[in-house]
Amino acid sequence: MERAYDGHDRRTIALMKIRPAELRDRGRILEILIATARFTDVEVRDAMELVDKANDDPAQAEYIVHVLEEPATGPKRMVQGYVCYGPTPHTDGVFDLYWIAVDPKRQGQGIGQLLLRFVENEVRRQRGRMLLIETSSKESYAPTVRFYERSGYDEISRIKDFYRLADDKVVYCKKLTPS
Ligand SMILES: CC(C)(COP(=O)(O)OP(=O)(O)OC[C@H]1O[C@@H](n2cnc3c(N)ncnc32)[C@H](O)[C@@H]1OP(=O)(O)O)[C@@H](O)C(=O)NCCC(=O)NCCS
């Protein structure tokens, strides 16, 4: 069968659905964030704060949260990843990707790429010209950095020892041209 991306055929990808997060997704998003074992308690709390902001006030446009649901194999569809992004305040056409996470059982199968491409298209649709991603230089983030680089993001700035000694703040950027 034709493969569109590692592990997924085109039909499976076509059946995957990315939609705005709703209140009923809260528990599953929290579960995914914790399951990644990548984030501290404080980071999980901060990530959930943005999810709650988006849920509490659907009219706000600062923090936009979407989930990816895979096709149902049982009675219901299952959320396997989520993303949170938004326009960077005081800029014209710059957006930040705040959080992206995929259930560890489903990582490395193209779900992160689908979510990231979805955000890029949404940013283009909103006349965005640049998507920024801030990350840490910690060794544990090496797979995540590979994910960004393989998705066409370049390191554009680095503040040494920002988070703590030997843990730099690194900003990745992709310039988006209108599609
Ligand atoms: C980073 C993340 C969102 C990527 O999503 P994903 O669905 O695993 O990624 P994809 O399958 O679309 O892309 C695979 C690429 O990502 C990289 N990658 C990152 N984490 C990976 C993992 N656990 N398993 C396999 N590949 C991974 C690899 O470079 C891989 O490319 P390759 O197989 O050609 O080497 C996901 O791994 C994740 O949730 N990580 C933990 C949370 C995190 O670090 N979030 C970002 C900071 S907010």
The ligand as an SDF file (V2000), in Angstrom:
LIG
                    3D

 48 50  0  0  0  0  0  0  0  0999 V2000
    7.9090   16.4550   19.1410 C   0  0  0  0  0  0  0  0  0  0  0  0
    6.6370   15.6930   18.8160 C   0  0  0  0  0  0  0  0  0  0  0  0
    5.4320   16.6270   18.8720 C   0  0  0  0  0  0  0  0  0  0  0  0
    6.7660   15.1450   17.3770 C   0  0  0  0  0  0  0  0  0  0  0  0
    5.6010   14.4440   17.0370 O   0  0  0  0  0  0  0  0  0  0  0  0
    5.7110   12.9830   16.3740 P   0  0  0  0  0  0  0  0  0  0  0  0
    4.3500   12.5720   15.9660 O   0  0  0  0  0  0  0  0  0  0  0  0
    6.4660   12.1090   17.2780 O   0  0  0  0  0  0  0  0  0  0  0  0
    6.6270   13.3270   15.1030 O   0  0  0  0  0  0  0  0  0  0  0  0
    6.5000   12.7970   13.6140 P   0  0  0  0  0  0  0  0  0  0  0  0
    6.2560   11.3340   13.6240 O   0  0  0  0  0  0  0  0  0  0  0  0
    5.5620   13.6370   12.8410 O   0  0  0  0  0  0  0  0  0  0  0  0
    7.9420   13.1290   13.0670 O   0  0  0  0  0  0  0  0  0  0  0  0
    8.9440   12.2220   13.3290 C   0  0  0  0  0  0  0  0  0  0  0  0
   10.2440   12.9420   13.4570 C   0  0  0  0  0  0  0  0  0  0  0  0
   10.2650   13.6240   14.6910 O   0  0  0  0  0  0  0  0  0  0  0  0
   11.4430   13.2910   15.4230 C   0  0  0  0  0  0  0  0  0  0  0  0
   10.9500   12.6940   16.6780 N   0  0  0  0  0  0  0  0  0  0  0  0
   10.7340   13.4280   17.7920 C   0  0  0  0  0  0  0  0  0  0  0  0
   10.3180   12.6490   18.7930 N   0  0  0  0  0  0  0  0  0  0  0  0
   10.2160   11.4050   18.3080 C   0  0  0  0  0  0  0  0  0  0  0  0
    9.8500   10.1590   18.8800 C   0  0  0  0  0  0  0  0  0  0  0  0
    9.5100   10.0350   20.1650 N   0  0  0  0  0  0  0  0  0  0  0  0
    9.8360    9.0760   18.0940 N   0  0  0  0  0  0  0  0  0  0  0  0
   10.2250    9.1650   16.8000 C   0  0  0  0  0  0  0  0  0  0  0  0
   10.5770   10.3190   16.2100 N   0  0  0  0  0  0  0  0  0  0  0  0
   10.5980   11.4310   16.9410 C   0  0  0  0  0  0  0  0  0  0  0  0
   12.2990   12.4330   14.5500 C   0  0  0  0  0  0  0  0  0  0  0  0
   13.2630   13.2850   13.9690 O   0  0  0  0  0  0  0  0  0  0  0  0
   11.3590   11.9300   13.4830 C   0  0  0  0  0  0  0  0  0  0  0  0
   11.9090   11.9410   12.2190 O   0  0  0  0  0  0  0  0  0  0  0  0
   12.6490   10.6010   11.6660 P   0  0  0  0  0  0  0  0  0  0  0  0
   11.7770    9.4530   12.0690 O   0  0  0  0  0  0  0  0  0  0  0  0
   12.6940   10.7800   10.2150 O   0  0  0  0  0  0  0  0  0  0  0  0
   13.9540   10.6440   12.3580 O   0  0  0  0  0  0  0  0  0  0  0  0
    6.4020   14.4740   19.7520 C   0  0  0  0  0  0  0  0  0  0  0  0
    7.4600   13.5820   19.6190 O   0  0  0  0  0  0  0  0  0  0  0  0
    6.2200   14.8540   21.2150 C   0  0  0  0  0  0  0  0  0  0  0  0
    5.0990   14.9940   21.6830 O   0  0  0  0  0  0  0  0  0  0  0  0
    7.3200   14.9830   21.9770 N   0  0  0  0  0  0  0  0  0  0  0  0
    7.2410   15.2970   23.3880 C   0  0  0  0  0  0  0  0  0  0  0  0
    6.6980   16.6810   23.6450 C   0  0  0  0  0  0  0  0  0  0  0  0
    7.5600   17.7790   23.0560 C   0  0  0  0  0  0  0  0  0  0  0  0
    8.7780   17.7500   23.0950 O   0  0  0  0  0  0  0  0  0  0  0  0
    6.8830   18.8190   22.4910 N   0  0  0  0  0  0  0  0  0  0  0  0
    7.5500   19.9770   21.9030 C   0  0  0  0  0  0  0  0  0  0  0  0
    7.8140   21.0590   22.9070 C   0  0  0  0  0  0  0  0  0  0  0  0
    6.3150   21.9550   23.2870 S   0  0  0  0  0  0  0  0  0  0  0  0
  1  2  1  0
  2  3  1  0
  2  4  1  0
  2 36  1  0
  4  5  1  0
  5  6  1  0
  6  7  2  0
  6  8  1  0
  6  9  1  0
  9 10  1  0
 10 11  2  0
 10 12  1  0
 10 13  1  0
 13 14  1  0
 14 15  1  0
 15 16  1  0
 15 30  1  0
 16 17  1  0
 17 18  1  0
 17 28  1  0
 18 19  1  0
 18 27  1  0
 19 20  2  0
 20 21  1  0
 21 22  1  0
 21 27  2  0
 22 23  1  0
 22 24  2  0
 24 25  1  0
 25 26  2  0
 26 27  1  0
 28 29  1  0
 28 30  1  0
 30 31  1  0
 31 32  1  0
 32 33  2  0
 32 34  1  0
 32 35  1  0
 36 37  1  0
 36 38  1  0
 38 39  2  0
 38 40  1  0
 40 41  1  0
 41 42  1  0
 42 43  1  0
 43 44  2  0
 43 45  1  0
 45 46  1  0
 46 47  1  0
 47 48  1  0
M  END
$$$$
